[in-house]
Amino acid sequence: MNQKKISLKTRLRNGPMIIAPGAYDAIGARLIEQAGFEAAYMTGAGTSAARGFPDFGLLTMTEMVGNAAVMARSIGIPLVADADTGYGNELNVTRTVREYEDRGVAAIHIEDQVSPKRCGHLDGKQVISASEFASKIRAAVEARRSDEFIIIARTDARAVNGLEDAVARVNAALEVGADLAFVEAAETLEEVAAIPRLVRGSCLLNVVPGGKTPIFDLRAQRPTGCTATSSRGVLATARIEYRIRRSVLTL
């Protein structure tokens, strides 16, 4: 694995929280790097939208890995990537991990939604059993070739079964070897603060403009116990606004 990617795990272990803005292509990832951020995040929702699809689990593993490969090779900072549900059972998860790892991606998150999944901030989600989720995370951990490749266990159970079940699921995932816990779509700032206290390990926080998690200033209010955060809609929104303004100016 490239040395620039290996540094992410050490950085997460030893440093303050990393903010990883979201992008869906190489240009966006390069802009994140040029802005001085320490990591970039490949958004699955953005990757789907860039291909004309809603975030309903319509892209294949091959399409997602291909996009991640282009982004990872285009930047000198680590890339965290969305790996959806792992694209099947434990055998599929094994291949998924190795495909992303071989492309130079530093970390992936795998979630517990029923396939086909949907955006974590949409209603109507369903989740697999906690035991099946733990089994898939265990398979992901065992599949990686390097311990520096980070496995993030994401649960969408907050919206389905409540916060208590969501925390229990990520704690079980950490017990089988996940490096980070990701409770998607916390609905209040109190939940954002509570999750790192309840989770027995490091956490990832996802902040999405227009999503279920309240927007707050990450620079002023860094959640205690969170070691990474993504903001997957930021560059997509900025790019749309830029294009609209440019079009007005050229009329």
Secondary structure as GFF3:
##gff-version 3
##sequence-region A 1 251
A	DSSP	alpha_helix	3	14	.	.	.	ID=ss1
A	DSSP	beta_strand	18	23	.	.	.	ID=ss2
A	DSSP	alpha_helix	26	34	.	.	.	ID=ss3
A	DSSP	beta_strand	40	42	.	.	.	ID=ss4
A	DSSP	alpha_helix	44	50	.	.	.	ID=ss5
A	DSSP	alpha_helix	61	73	.	.	.	ID=ss6
A	DSSP	beta_strand	79	82	.	.	.	ID=ss7
A	DSSP	alpha_helix	90	102	.	.	.	ID=ss8
A	DSSP	beta_strand	107	111	.	.	.	ID=ss9
A	DSSP	alpha_helix	130	143	.	.	.	ID=ss10
A	DSSP	beta_strand	150	155	.	.	.	ID=ss11
A	DSSP	alpha_helix	158	161	.	.	.	ID=ss12
A	DSSP	alpha_helix	163	175	.	.	.	ID=ss13
A	DSSP	beta_strand	180	183	.	.	.	ID=ss14
A	DSSP	alpha_helix	189	198	.	.	.	ID=ss15
A	DSSP	beta_strand	203	206	.	.	.	ID=ss16
A	DSSP	beta_strand	226	231	.	.	.	ID=ss17
A	DSSP	alpha_helix	234	249	.	.	.	ID=ss18
###
